[in-house]
Structures are given as C-alpha cells and as structure tokens.
Amino acid sequence: MTDQEPPSATYEELAAIEDAFEEIDTEMIRKQYALSASVYTKRAAVIAKIPEFWPLVIEQAPQEINQFIQPKDSRILVENLTSFELTRPGIAAESAPDNSGPRENPRSFKLTFEFKANDDFEDTVLEKSFWHRRAKDGWSGLVSEPVDIRWKKGKDLTEGLTGMASRLFEARKRTGDFENRGLQEYTALKKKVEHANGMNTSFFTWFGWVSSRRYVSAEESAEAEAKRAEAKGKDKSDGADPEAPDLEDEELADDDQEVEVHEGGEDIAVSFAEDIWPGAIKYFTQAQEQEDMSDVDFEEMDDEDDSADDDAPVDIRGLVGASISNGSRSASGGAPSSKKRKT
C-alpha cells in the first residue's frame, strides 16, 4: 500500500471562507439593526419609567465590564446615570441622501451615556464611538477617539489620563500623523501610563481608550480596504494565492500600547454592544429575581457606610434601593424593590 499525501489547502481557500463568514456577519448586523429598531424604541419608552433601570443593569454586567468598575465609579453611575443607548451610524449613513466621505463598516457603533447634573463632572452626555477599521498593514479591529470628560475641580477619577489622551490625539491630528511619537504630549502620556495603577484604574478612564494596537483613520482604512479588494480580484484572475499580510515582529511591537490609558478598552466596548445593550431586560430581571433586601439591611448598610472610608466597596443595589420607597413599585411608578445578588 502506497503512502498518500494529504490534500493541501491553499491560503486563498481559507481566506475566501473567512471573507464569506465576515460578509455574512456584517449582513446579519445590518439586517438585525433595521429589524430591531422599532422594538428598541418601544423598550426605551418603557424603561424611561424606571429611573434606576440602567444602574441595576450595569450592576449585573459581565466580568469584562464589572472588573473595571471601582467603588467611586459605582457611586457616580448609581446616583447619576439615567440613560444608555447604542447606535450604528455607519448603517444609518448607508441610506442617507448625502453619503459622502469614507464609508464606515456596519460593525462600527456609538455608545451614549446620559447623566443627571452632578457634582463630579460638567457633562450630562458622554458619547464614545468605535469604528471597525483596517490598517495599511492588514490589521483590523476597533478604534476610537478619546473623550475628554470635563471633571469638576478635584473630582477627576482618571487622574488626568483622559485629558492627556485627548491632547495627544488632537496634537497628532494637527500634524496629520497619528503615529507621531515625537510629540511632547506623547512623552508626557507615556510617563503617566507607566505609573498608572492597572486594574485599579477608574472605569471612566475607558473613555480615553483608543485601540488595542494603534489608531487607524477612516482614510487609511478606506485605502486599505480598496487595496485588499483589488488584490483579491487580481489573485482570482491570475489564479495565484493572495499573500497573507507580512507583519514583522518589530512592526507588531511598534504600536501605541505604551500610551494606551485603559488595558480593557475593547473588551468593555464589545460587552456593552453585545451583552448590555441587547440583554438589558434580562440583566434587570435577574436583579429583580433575587431575594428582597429588608429594611434592616438598609439600616445596617447606612451604619456601615457612616464608618467606612471612601474606598470601601459600594453596593450598587443598596444605593439604588435606598432611593426607592419601601415595598415594590410597578414599572409605571419606578423600579421594583432592590434584591440581593445570589451567591
């Protein structure tokens, strides 16, 4: 019996399959967004009657988000967050009459957080956009512009990180080079990040996140996508296998992570988009299905809060519950009474 060589698969075949899956995923996102729009509008109208809805939802957030919410972050979210929304401007722009400029990938999205007027920052709306783009070397993923939160004096939980990230971004924009590492803003932020406290960084530092690698502009992405499409067409016509992007080790290392202000930025963004936004009612229901917190629990919590320092863990459910009168409420009158998390 003669040995048979195993059939070989070409890179072209594998790449074509990956492209097909990506096209299917993109089309599903586009169709789901259109089909669910009216339902999300109805949901918004209902949950607007429950002022504590979004704080309770975020209290149930997956680990990707929850691990980065510090006690002081919890207090701000509980006391002031009133609304949260996800939109996909790239999909909306496809049907706009004046759709000039680079097209954005339907995977791109914008997260909008609305807050009451508060003692911590001037903003009542914080918007952060995430664009799915392709770099000139073939890398693709989410990128974002840093959002500079206007903290009130002495209240900046990010210790200046979001402001410094914004200043570096604007300085690079002025030079027309988003890879410019010779700026004083770059040097200052690099030094600041080196001394940042990792996992103890405030959740709000996430608003300064840019990329898991480096920022990619809309123009660079459009050019990269065009070259990729051209290469695919050429390879199909001459029967050659398209070459995989040749990313040298030094090229991969030459990113902006030494000035990235939040290590979990992309995971947080994706979790908000894929878990929190579509599953908000599920998370809220989970909170309400847990054991009622008694009046005694509230009193004991108040006593403990009086003696605890500012860095003690904050129980979001307790803070939310403290703002709700005794007994359950219907959705039309506010949130049901708070529950304890099951162990």
C-alpha positions in Angstrom: 0.0 0.0 0.0 1.5 3.3 -1.1 1.6 6.3 1.2 -0.8 9.1 0.0 0.0 12.7 0.5 -2.7 14.6 2.4 -4.7 17.0 0.3 -3.3 20.5 0.7 -5.4 23.6 1.3 -4.3 26.9 0.0 -4.3 30.2 1.8 -6.7 31.5 -0.9 -9.3 28.9 0.0 -9.0 29.7 3.7 -9.1 33.4 3.2 -12.2 33.1 0.9 -14.0 31.2 3.6 -13.1 33.8 6.3 -14.3 36.6 4.0 -17.6 34.8 3.4 -18.1 34.4 7.1 -17.3 38.1 7.7 -19.7 39.2 4.9 -22.5 37.1 6.5 -21.8 38.5 10.0 -21.9 42.0 8.6 -25.1 41.5 6.7 -26.7 40.0 9.8 -25.7 43.0 11.8 -27.2 45.3 9.2 -30.5 43.4 9.0 -30.8 42.9 12.7 -30.3 46.6 13.3 -33.0 47.5 10.9 -35.5 44.9 12.2 -35.0 45.6 15.9 -35.1 49.4 15.6 -38.8 49.8 16.4 -38.6 47.3 19.3 -35.7 49.2 20.9 -37.8 52.4 20.6 -40.6 50.7 22.5 -38.2 49.4 25.1 -36.8 52.9 25.6 -40.3 54.2 26.3 -41.0 51.6 28.9 -37.7 51.7 30.8 -37.8 55.5 30.8 -40.4 55.0 33.6 -37.8 53.1 35.7 -35.2 55.7 36.7 -32.9 53.1 38.3 -33.1 50.7 35.3 -29.6 51.3 33.9 -27.7 51.3 37.2 -29.2 48.0 38.0 -28.4 46.6 34.6 -24.8 47.7 34.8 -24.6 46.2 38.4 -25.3 42.9 36.7 -22.7 43.5 34.0 -20.4 40.7 32.8 -16.9 40.4 34.2 -15.5 42.2 31.1 -17.1 45.4 32.5 -17.6 44.7 36.2 -13.9 44.1 36.9 -13.1 47.7 36.0 -15.8 49.4 38.0 -14.3 50.9 41.1 -16.3 51.9 44.2 -16.2 55.6 43.3 -17.3 54.8 39.8 -20.2 52.8 41.2 -21.4 55.8 43.2 -21.4 58.1 40.1 -23.2 55.5 37.9 -25.8 54.8 40.6 -26.6 58.3 41.5 -26.4 59.9 38.1 -26.8 57.5 35.1 -30.2 58.0 33.5 -29.9 56.5 30.0 -27.7 54.4 27.8 -28.0 53.8 24.1 -26.2 52.0 21.2 -26.5 53.3 17.6 -24.7 52.3 14.4 -24.1 55.5 12.4 -22.5 53.5 9.5 -25.7 51.7 8.8 -27.8 54.8 9.1 -25.4 56.6 6.7 -25.9 54.0 4.0 -29.5 55.2 3.4 -28.7 58.9 3.8 -29.1 61.0 0.6 -25.8 62.7 1.1 -23.4 59.9 1.9 -20.1 61.5 1.0 -16.8 60.6 2.5 -15.3 57.3 3.6 -17.9 54.6 4.3 -17.9 53.2 7.8 -18.1 49.4 8.5 -21.6 48.4 9.8 -19.8 46.8 12.7 -18.9 50.3 14.0 -21.1 51.7 16.8 -21.6 54.6 19.2 -22.4 54.3 22.9 -24.2 57.2 24.5 -24.4 57.6 28.3 -26.7 60.3 29.8 -26.3 61.6 33.3 -28.1 63.9 35.7 -26.4 67.2 36.5 -23.9 66.1 39.2 -21.1 67.2 41.5 -18.4 65.2 39.6 -18.3 66.4 36.0 -19.9 69.1 33.8 -21.1 66.7 31.1 -24.6 65.4 31.1 -23.9 63.3 27.9 -20.8 61.2 27.2 -20.6 59.7 23.7 -17.9 57.3 22.6 -17.7 56.0 19.0 -16.0 52.7 18.0 -15.0 52.2 14.4 -14.2 48.8 12.9 -11.3 49.7 10.5 -8.4 48.1 8.6 -4.8 49.3 8.8 -2.5 49.6 5.8 -0.6 46.5 7.0 -3.7 44.3 7.1 -4.6 44.5 10.8 -8.3 45.1 11.5 -10.2 45.9 14.7 -12.0 48.6 16.7 -10.5 52.0 17.2 -11.9 55.1 19.0 -11.1 58.7 19.7 -10.5 59.6 23.3 -13.3 61.5 25.1 -12.2 64.3 27.5 -14.5 64.3 30.4 -14.9 67.7 31.9 -14.3 66.9 35.6 -15.0 69.4 38.3 -12.1 70.6 40.4 -10.6 67.8 42.5 -13.0 65.2 41.1 -11.1 63.6 38.3 -11.1 59.9 39.0 -8.9 59.2 35.9 -6.1 61.4 37.4 -5.8 63.3 34.2 -5.4 60.3 31.9 -8.4 61.0 29.6 -7.4 64.7 29.2 -3.9 63.7 28.3 -5.1 61.1 25.8 -7.3 63.7 24.2 -4.5 66.2 24.0 -2.2 63.7 22.3 -4.9 62.8 19.8 -5.5 66.4 18.9 -1.8 67.1 18.6 -1.4 64.2 16.2 -4.4 65.3 14.2 -2.8 68.7 13.7 0.4 67.1 12.4 -1.5 64.8 10.2 0.4 61.8 11.5 -1.4 59.5 14.0 1.8 57.5 14.5 3.8 60.6 15.6 5.8 59.7 18.7 8.0 62.8 18.8 5.4 65.0 20.4 5.7 66.2 24.0 2.1 65.1 24.6 3.3 61.5 23.7 6.2 61.6 26.1 4.1 63.0 28.9 1.3 60.4 28.5 3.8 57.6 28.2 5.3 58.6 31.5 1.9 58.9 33.1 0.7 55.5 31.9 3.9 53.8 33.2 2.8 54.9 36.7 -0.9 54.1 36.3 -2.3 51.6 38.7 -3.5 48.9 36.2 -6.7 47.2 37.2 -7.4 49.9 39.8 -7.8 52.5 37.1 -11.2 54.2 37.1 -13.9 52.8 34.7 -14.1 56.4 33.4 -10.6 56.1 32.1 -12.1 53.8 29.4 -13.5 56.9 27.7 -9.9 57.8 26.8 -9.2 54.4 25.2 -8.0 54.4 21.5 -7.1 50.9 20.3 -5.7 47.5 21.2 -2.9 48.4 18.8 -3.0 52.0 17.3 -5.4 54.5 15.8 -6.5 53.9 12.2 -8.1 56.8 10.4 -11.1 56.5 8.1 -9.0 57.4 5.1 -6.3 54.8 5.9 -9.0 52.2 6.3 -10.7 53.0 3.1 -7.4 52.8 1.2 -6.5 49.5 2.9 -9.9 48.0 2.0 -9.6 49.2 -1.6 -6.1 47.6 -2.0 -7.4 44.4 -0.4 -10.3 44.2 -2.8 -8.0 44.9 -5.7 -5.6 42.3 -4.6 -8.3 39.7 -4.2 -9.6 40.5 -7.7 -6.1 40.2 -9.2 -5.4 36.9 -7.5 -8.6 35.4 -8.7 -7.9 36.4 -12.3 -4.4 35.0 -12.4 -5.0 32.0 -10.2 -2.4 33.0 -7.6 -2.8 32.7 -3.9 -3.2 36.1 -2.2 -0.3 36.7 0.2 -1.1 37.0 3.9 -0.2 40.4 5.4 3.5 40.2 6.3 3.7 41.7 9.8 7.2 41.6 11.2 7.6 41.2 14.9 9.1 44.7 15.2 6.1 46.0 13.2 3.6 44.4 15.6 5.5 45.7 18.6 5.5 49.2 17.1 2.1 50.1 18.4 0.7 52.7 20.8 0.1 50.5 23.9 2.7 52.4 25.9 0.3 55.4 25.7 -2.9 53.4 26.0 -4.8 54.6 29.1 -7.1 51.5 29.6 -6.0 47.9 29.0 -9.5 46.5 28.7 -11.0 49.1 26.4 -12.1 46.8 23.5 -13.5 44.1 25.8 -15.6 46.7 27.6 -16.9 48.2 24.3 -17.8 44.8 22.9 -19.5 43.8 26.1 -21.6 46.9 26.1 -22.6 46.3 22.5 -23.2 42.6 22.6 -24.3 42.0 26.2 -25.6 45.0 28.0 -27.5 46.7 25.1 -29.4 43.7 23.7 -29.7 41.9 27.0 -30.7 44.9 29.3 -34.1 43.5 30.2 -32.5 40.1 31.0 -30.0 41.7 33.4 -32.6 43.9 35.0 -34.9 40.8 35.5 -32.0 38.9 37.1 -31.6 41.7 39.6 -35.3 41.6 40.5 -35.4 37.8 40.8 -33.1 37.8 43.8 -34.1 38.0 47.4 -35.6 41.2 48.7 -33.4 43.4 50.8 -35.1 44.1 54.1 -35.4 47.4 55.9 -32.9 46.1 58.5 -30.4 45.5 55.7 -30.8 49.1 54.7 -30.3 50.4 58.2 -27.2 48.2 58.7 -25.8 49.4 55.4 -26.3 53.0 56.5 -24.5 52.4 59.8 -21.6 50.7 57.9 -21.5 53.5 55.3 -21.1 56.1 58.1 -18.0 54.3 59.5 -16.5 53.2 56.1 -13.9 55.2 54.2 -14.4 56.4 50.7 -12.6 53.4 49.2 -14.9 50.8 50.7 -16.8 48.7 48.2 -20.0 50.2 47.0 -23.1 48.0 46.8 -24.9 49.4 43.7 -28.1 47.6 44.6 -28.0 49.1 48.1 -27.6 52.6 46.8 -30.3 52.1 44.2 -32.6 50.5 46.8 -32.1 53.4 49.2 -33.7 55.7 46.7 -36.8 53.5 46.4 -39.6 53.7 48.9 -40.4 50.6 50.9 -42.3 47.9 49.1 -42.5 47.1 45.4 -43.3 49.5 42.6 -44.8 48.8 39.3 -42.9 49.7 36.1 -45.1 52.8 35.7 -44.2 54.1 39.1 -40.5 53.2 39.3 -38.3 50.2 39.8 -39.3 47.2 41.9 -37.5 47.0 45.2 -33.9 46.0 45.1 -32.7 42.4 45.5 -29.5 40.8 46.8 -27.2 39.1 44.4 -27.3 35.3 44.7 -24.1 33.6 45.6 
